[in-house]
Amino acid sequence: MGTNASDATLEMLPVERIERNPENPRLYFRPGELETLQHSIAQHGIQVPINVYRKGSRYILIDGERRWKCALKLNLKKVPALVQDEPSQLTNILLMFNIHALREQWDLLTIAVKLPRVLALLEKETGRPPVEQEIIDKTGLNRSAIRRCKLLIELPEMYREQLLEELHKPKSQQKLTEDFFIEMERALKTCERAMPGLIDNKNKARDIIIKKYRNGVVKDLVDLRLLPRIAKAEKVGANTQLAASALQRILSQNDYSIEAGYEDTVSWAYSERDIVQRITTIVERLEDIEPDEMEADVLKALRDLQKRIQRLLGSVR
């Protein structure tokens, strides 16, 4: 990446000469996150050196911000650090991604807000917008994470602020999570594609879904995944006008839930499609079985199925 960590030297650096890396995607630390580490450092010192680069007479963090913050809180004078030369802008931010981006405790939004800068620097370096595989190779993010990041990036600012406010809370107290906003955006995008013109004010639709989610009318993320199924009514042979009417009602100020809209419009159609798919799978598998190879329990299940099919077909006029 233009700088070699193996050339770094181990030094004891004054804590006050170390600065936070402006390219670090992490936005904040939740209450209590540093307490355990701070207690350990107070007892045993910093066992793993931080990683920094020189910038004039200062040192910029590459890895170890939590250890550095704890050192400040504990009024430590010096900390062990691996010191390397200053990287380029692109190398610096890619170091941040590859060191930090995949750590479990990091929120996706912290990565998403930096991704446009990564894309801009990569385009500046190559003279063209990077393709998805290049972004994967450079950042260490997988395809799913990149696409989820893009959904968060595309959120209007006021919704990113709502999400950021939630992310400051402990995980157990968060209501409007990253997953909620991602599922909501996916659902609304699908509705727009399947039924153009249905949503005339997307922010109003967002606000109503958020309000219903907070009030429990929308119970969970599974409910949000029903919205695209309603919007795709035509594909399963359901009444599209009825489905559109239900979606408009869902996206209005009332207590009409997504689940109720699904049951009122397309639930039966998806159930029938599921039955057809299951029957097709069974038929395909039975073609590979010889009668003399069937076990007793398979024969019994087939006979039970035969009786049920005969009753169903007998009731059809």
C-alpha positions in Angstrom: 0.0 0.0 0.0 3.0 2.3 -0.3 4.2 1.9 3.3 5.8 -1.1 4.9 4.8 -1.9 8.5 7.7 -4.3 8.8 10.0 -1.2 8.6 8.4 0.3 11.8 10.5 0.9 14.8 9.4 0.3 18.4 9.6 3.5 20.5 8.3 4.9 23.8 6.3 8.0 22.7 5.0 10.9 24.8 1.2 10.5 24.9 0.6 14.2 24.3 2.4 14.1 21.0 0.0 11.4 19.6 -3.1 12.4 17.7 -6.2 10.7 16.4 -6.2 9.7 12.7 -8.8 11.9 10.8 -9.4 9.0 8.4 -10.4 6.6 11.2 -14.0 5.6 10.4 -14.9 5.1 14.1 -17.1 8.0 15.2 -17.4 7.3 19.0 -17.0 4.9 21.8 -20.1 3.8 23.8 -20.3 4.3 27.5 -18.4 1.5 29.3 -16.5 0.3 26.2 -13.2 1.5 27.6 -13.6 0.6 31.2 -12.4 -3.0 31.1 -9.4 -2.1 28.9 -8.6 0.9 31.1 -8.6 -1.4 34.2 -6.3 -3.9 32.5 -3.9 -1.2 31.4 -3.9 0.3 35.0 -3.0 -3.2 36.3 -0.6 -4.5 33.7 0.3 -1.6 31.3 -0.1 -1.6 27.5 1.0 -5.0 26.4 0.4 -4.5 22.7 2.1 -1.4 21.2 -0.1 1.1 19.3 0.8 1.8 15.7 1.4 5.3 14.4 3.1 7.3 11.6 5.3 10.4 11.9 3.9 13.7 10.7 6.4 16.4 11.5 6.9 16.4 15.3 3.6 14.6 15.9 2.5 11.0 15.6 -0.8 10.0 14.0 -2.6 6.8 15.1 -3.1 3.9 12.7 -4.1 1.3 15.2 -4.7 1.5 19.0 -7.1 4.4 19.6 -8.7 2.7 22.6 -5.3 2.1 24.2 -4.3 5.7 23.6 -7.6 7.0 25.1 -7.0 4.8 28.1 -3.5 6.1 28.5 -4.8 9.7 28.4 -7.4 8.9 31.1 -4.8 7.2 33.3 -2.3 10.1 32.8 0.4 7.9 31.4 3.4 9.8 30.2 4.6 7.4 27.5 3.2 4.5 25.5 4.9 1.8 23.4 4.4 2.4 19.7 5.4 1.0 16.4 6.4 4.0 14.3 6.4 4.1 10.5 6.7 6.7 7.8 3.7 8.8 6.7 1.6 6.9 4.1 -0.3 8.5 1.2 -3.9 9.7 1.7 -5.2 6.6 -0.1 -2.9 4.2 1.8 -3.8 5.8 5.1 -7.6 5.4 4.7 -7.2 1.9 3.3 -5.1 1.0 6.4 -8.0 2.2 8.5 -10.4 0.0 6.6 -8.2 -3.1 6.6 -7.3 -2.8 10.3 -10.6 -1.7 11.6 -13.5 -2.2 9.2 -14.1 -5.8 9.9 -13.9 -5.7 13.7 -17.1 -7.0 15.2 -17.7 -4.0 17.6 -17.7 -1.5 14.7 -21.0 -0.1 13.4 -21.6 -0.2 9.7 -22.4 3.5 9.6 -18.8 4.3 10.7 -17.6 2.5 7.6 -20.3 3.9 5.3 -19.5 7.6 6.0 -15.9 7.0 4.9 -16.7 4.9 1.8 -17.3 7.8 -0.5 -13.9 9.2 0.3 -12.3 5.8 -0.5 -14.1 5.7 -3.8 -13.0 9.2 -4.7 -9.3 8.5 -3.9 -9.4 5.2 -5.8 -10.9 7.1 -8.8 -8.3 9.8 -8.5 -5.5 7.1 -8.5 -6.8 5.1 -11.5 -8.7 7.8 -13.5 -12.0 5.9 -13.4 -14.6 4.9 -10.9 -13.6 1.6 -9.1 -15.7 -1.5 -9.8 -17.1 -3.4 -6.9 -14.4 -6.1 -6.9 -11.7 -3.5 -6.7 -13.5 -2.0 -3.6 -13.6 -5.4 -2.0 -9.9 -6.1 -2.7 -8.8 -2.7 -1.4 -10.9 -2.3 1.7 -11.3 -5.9 2.9 -15.1 -5.5 3.0 -17.3 -8.2 1.5 -19.9 -7.5 -1.3 -22.8 -7.6 1.2 -21.2 -5.0 3.5 -20.5 -2.6 0.6 -24.0 -2.8 -0.7 -25.4 -2.3 2.9 -23.1 0.7 3.3 -24.4 2.2 0.1 -28.0 2.0 1.4 -26.9 3.9 4.5 -24.9 6.5 2.5 -28.0 7.2 0.3 -30.2 7.9 3.4 -31.1 11.6 3.7 -29.1 13.4 6.4 -31.9 13.6 8.9 -32.2 9.8 9.0 -28.5 9.3 9.3 -28.6 11.7 12.3 -31.4 9.6 13.8 -29.4 6.5 13.3 -26.3 8.1 14.8 -28.2 9.2 17.8 -29.3 5.5 18.3 -25.8 4.2 17.8 -24.6 6.3 20.7 -26.7 4.1 23.0 -25.8 0.7 24.3 -26.8 -2.1 21.8 -29.5 -3.3 24.2 -31.2 0.1 24.2 -31.1 0.7 20.4 -34.5 0.7 18.6 -33.8 2.2 15.2 -30.8 0.0 14.2 -28.7 0.0 11.1 -30.5 -3.2 10.1 -33.8 -1.5 10.4 -32.8 1.4 8.1 -31.2 -1.1 5.6 -34.4 -3.3 5.5 -36.6 -0.2 5.2 -34.6 1.2 2.3 -34.5 -2.1 0.5 -38.3 -2.5 0.9 -39.0 1.0 -0.4 -36.7 0.6 -3.4 -38.5 -2.6 -4.4 -41.9 -1.0 -4.0 -40.8 1.9 -6.2 -39.5 -0.5 -8.9 -42.5 -2.8 -8.8 -45.2 -0.1 -8.6 -43.8 3.2 -10.1 -45.7 6.2 -8.8 -47.0 4.5 -5.7 -44.7 6.5 -3.3 -44.9 10.2 -4.1 -43.1 11.3 -1.0 -40.4 8.9 0.2 -39.5 10.8 3.3 -43.2 10.8 4.4 -43.2 7.0 3.8 -40.0 6.6 5.9 -41.5 8.7 8.7 -44.7 6.6 8.8 -42.8 3.3 8.8 -40.5 4.6 11.6 -43.5 5.8 13.6 -45.3 2.5 13.2 -42.1 0.6 14.2 -41.7 2.7 17.3 -45.4 2.1 18.2 -45.2 -1.6 17.6 -47.6 -1.6 14.6 -44.6 -2.8 12.6 -43.3 -5.5 14.9 -39.9 -6.4 13.5 -37.7 -6.5 10.4 -39.5 -9.6 9.1 -42.6 -7.3 8.7 -40.5 -4.9 6.5 -39.6 -7.8 4.2 -43.3 -8.3 3.5 -43.6 -4.9 1.8 -41.7 -6.1 -1.4 -43.9 -9.2 -1.5 -47.0 -7.1 -1.5 -45.5 -4.9 -4.2 -44.7 -7.9 -6.4 -48.4 -9.1 -6.3 -48.5 -9.3 -10.1 -45.7 -11.9 -10.2 -47.7 -14.3 -8.0 -51.0 -13.8 -9.8 -52.6 -11.6 -7.0 -54.7 -8.5 -7.6 -52.3 -5.6 -8.1 -54.9 -2.9 -7.5 -55.8 -4.4 -4.2 -52.0 -4.7 -3.3 -51.4 -1.1 -4.3 -54.3 0.0 -2.2 -53.0 -1.9 0.8 -49.5 -0.4 0.4 -51.0 3.1 0.3 -52.9 2.3 3.5 -49.8 0.9 5.2 -47.9 4.1 4.3 -50.6 6.3 5.8 -51.2 7.6 9.3 -53.2 4.7 10.8 -52.8 1.5 12.7 -52.9 -0.7 9.6 -49.9 -3.1 9.8 -47.7 -4.5 7.1 -48.7 -8.0 8.3 -52.4 -7.2 7.9 -51.8 -5.8 4.4 -49.9 -9.0 3.4 -52.7 -11.3 4.7 -55.3 -9.2 3.0 -53.7 -9.2 -0.4 -51.0 -11.8 -1.3 -50.5 -14.2 1.5 -52.6 -16.9 -0.3 -50.8 -16.4 -3.5 -47.4 -16.9 -2.0 -48.7 -20.0 -0.1 -49.9 -21.5 -3.3 -46.6 -20.8 -5.1 -44.8 -22.4 -2.2 -46.9 -25.5 -2.5 -46.3 -25.7 -6.2 -42.5 -25.4 -5.7 -42.6 -28.1 -3.0 -44.6 -30.5 -5.2 -42.3 -29.9 -8.1 -39.3 -30.7 -5.9 -40.9 -33.9 -4.6 -41.8 -35.0 -8.2 -38.2 -34.4 -9.3 -36.8 -36.4 -6.5 -39.2 -39.2 -6.9 -38.1 -39.6 -10.6 -34.7 -40.7 -9.2 -36.1 -43.4 -6.9 -36.8 -47.0 -8.0 -39.9 -48.7 -6.4 -37.8 -51.5 -5.0 -35.4 -49.1 -3.4 -38.0 -47.3 -1.3 -37.8 -47.7 2.5 -41.0 -48.5 4.5 -41.3 -45.0 5.9 -41.1 -43.5 2.4 -43.8 -45.8 1.1 -46.1 -44.9 4.1 -45.5 -41.2 3.5 -46.4 -41.6 -0.2 -49.5 -43.5 0.5 -50.6 -40.9 3.0 -49.9 -38.2 0.4 -51.8 -40.2 -2.2 -54.9 -40.3 0.0 -54.7 -36.6 0.7 -54.3 -35.8 -3.0 -57.3 -38.0 -3.9 -59.5 -36.2 -1.4 -58.4 -32.8 -2.7 -58.9 -33.7 -6.3 -62.3 -35.4 -5.5 -63.5 -32.1 -4.0 -62.6 -30.2 -7.2 -65.7 -29.7 -9.5 
